[in-house]
């Protein structure tokens, strides 16, 4: 009699384990599908982010191109701003793929492209107070703000003299 009760108890435990394993298996399959879906969404969003970073870079460089012609800023400073804007897509990729800070990503960019030394960029940023705020945020949004502020600096230096035209002296009547 006791063996029959032990056998029934053992059988019930096995049935409960099979049911639990089946439910865990279904949950596992569902989670794997959700993971694959989210991974695809993440890859798609990453691709869109890279495209937007590239577009942002191109827009800022185009604005810079039109404004730097009349700029009173030294060419070396305009070159710094141009380098910062050109680095936007690379900085974006470094931040996403390697999880680096903005200064680390910019250092890597400078080493690879040899456009400027990182120290030169840092001195340039610290020389202009309006650029420091974006730099200190240490985020991609802050980096974009830094680049936009740099382009605005060139624009303001270009248009200051544009509004002041040399008028001929009035002739005596």
HUVEN-V913478 format. One record per residue. RES is the residue in one small letter. PHI is phi in whole degrees, 0 to 359 (none if undefined). Layout:
{{RES,PHI} {RES,PHI}}
//
This chain:
{{x,none} {x,296} {x,295} {x,293} {x,295} {x,295} {x,296} {x,295} {x,299} {x,297} {x,296} {x,297} {x,298} {x,295} {x,298} {x,298} {x,295} {x,297} {x,297} {x,295} {x,297} {x,298} {x,294} {x,294} {x,296} {x,295} {x,296} {x,298} {x,298} {x,296} {x,293} {x,297} {x,296} {x,298} {x,298} {x,297} {x,296} {x,293} {x,295} {x,295} {x,298} {x,297} {x,297} {x,296} {x,296} {x,297} {x,298} {x,297} {x,297} {x,297} {x,296} {x,295} {x,297} {x,297} {x,297} {x,300} {x,300} {x,296} {x,296} {x,295} {x,294} {x,294} {x,298} {x,296} {x,300} {x,287} {x,269} {x,287} {x,298} {x,259} {x,285} {x,267} {x,291} {x,300} {x,304} {x,294} {x,287} {x,297} {x,295} {x,299} {x,296} {x,298} {x,296} {x,300} {x,290} {x,295} {x,279} {x,308} {x,297} {x,293} {x,297} {x,302} {x,295} {x,298} {x,295} {x,283} {x,281} {x,250} {x,55} {x,267} {x,280} {x,301} {x,300} {x,295} {x,295} {x,291} {x,300} {x,298} {x,297} {x,297} {x,295} {x,286} {x,261} {x,53} {x,288} {x,211} {x,281} {x,301} {x,299} {x,297} {x,295} {x,295} {x,296} {x,300} {x,298} {x,288} {x,286} {x,248} {x,304} {x,291} {x,275} {x,297} {x,301} {x,295} {x,294} {x,288} {x,293} {x,52} {x,222} {x,295} {x,298} {x,295} {x,295} {x,297} {x,297} {x,302} {x,296} {x,297} {x,295} {x,296} {x,295} {x,295} {x,298} {x,296} {x,298} {x,295} {x,290} {x,280} {x,268} {x,299} {x,278} {x,296} {x,284} {x,261} {x,269} {x,281} {x,268} {x,293} {x,298} {x,291} {x,279} {x,294} {x,275}}
//
